[in-house]
Amino acid sequence: MAKFSLLPAETWIDSDGIGDPNGDQYEFYLDEATNTIRLRLKGAVTTFAELVAAIDAADGTAAESTQISLGADIVFEAPAAGSGASITLPAGKHIAIDGGADKFTLTRANTGKRLFRVEDGASLRLTNLTADGKGISGSDLFSIGDIDASHPDGAGRLTLGSGFRLTGAVYEDNTCGINVYGTLVMEGDAAITGNGAGNAVSLSGMNGSSLHLAGGFIKDNSGESLRLYYASFTSAAPTVTVDAALPAASAYLLTLDQYIKADDNIACETVVTGGNGYTLTADDLARFTLKHIRKQGSSGSDYIVPRRLRTLARRRRQRHQAARRQRHRPARHFFGRSGAAEAISGDRGYVRYSLSC
């Protein structure tokens, strides 16, 4: 329960008590739940029901989104039956949510449901807050855009700004963090890190999905950090652009899925382009690390892996083989399935792991 002790009518901001009080946009209160006295924007959202109501009432535009400030951590409740997301933004909804100096956290009561689905024609901007999957396996946290490469209403758009962090998402072999069918934008120090099994971020060429980078990082995830899927049957790759010089802290660990044909020829050469008139530099190149390449025609577990990971793979394989000899049962290898390593003939930089389920 919150108790207020200072009325806005008694508050001056940057005027030393001269003129009329002008602090009516703030609230100063005692928060008994946290045993603190706090300052927040007036009308800040503190519950899931309030957040839903604020979004329902929002009338912002693509040029000027409705601003919503959080005043507490929010636990997303399970949606109505038949919905895959706790909150769905339909076409015409344009929302910006800010967690303030406290950088409040978004979590979910039902791990089988997303936090947000942003449909085509809608947009969502998140700053100064954390979306946390709590390390519990479940659905992806965000789904952006419709599964329609033409996007007639304009691709659904998620912008991750300064102070945003996505962590703790886990979804085995599926996308655990953000499934991008529309557009994802990263700015400032936005971070996608500390996520578990699955793809932290996934984009597919068959959906016309795009990623626009002006900052942030996607790294230090247990599964694949940034998966780009080349749709060979439509000869389409997701669009990834660098729209401004990337900060030194920016880093992106890539998995290129289906970018190499079964005959070892390259299916798609272009991975990242300069956007908004920006010219890529060697510093930008250094922000990207190519961690995995998956060939066309593979079972989903056939990787070409950079040689620097070979030693780790070999050591893990040796430990598992030793365990198999001792326990007389099949071992689990580097990628968690039975298989064997096979060096690529004539290739000095990579080793292929062909794994069978």
Summary of the structure (lengths in Angstrom):
residues: 357
radius of gyration: 23.4
end to end distance: 53.7
largest distance: 84.2
contacts: 1162
relative contact order: 0.07
helix: 12%
strand: 39%
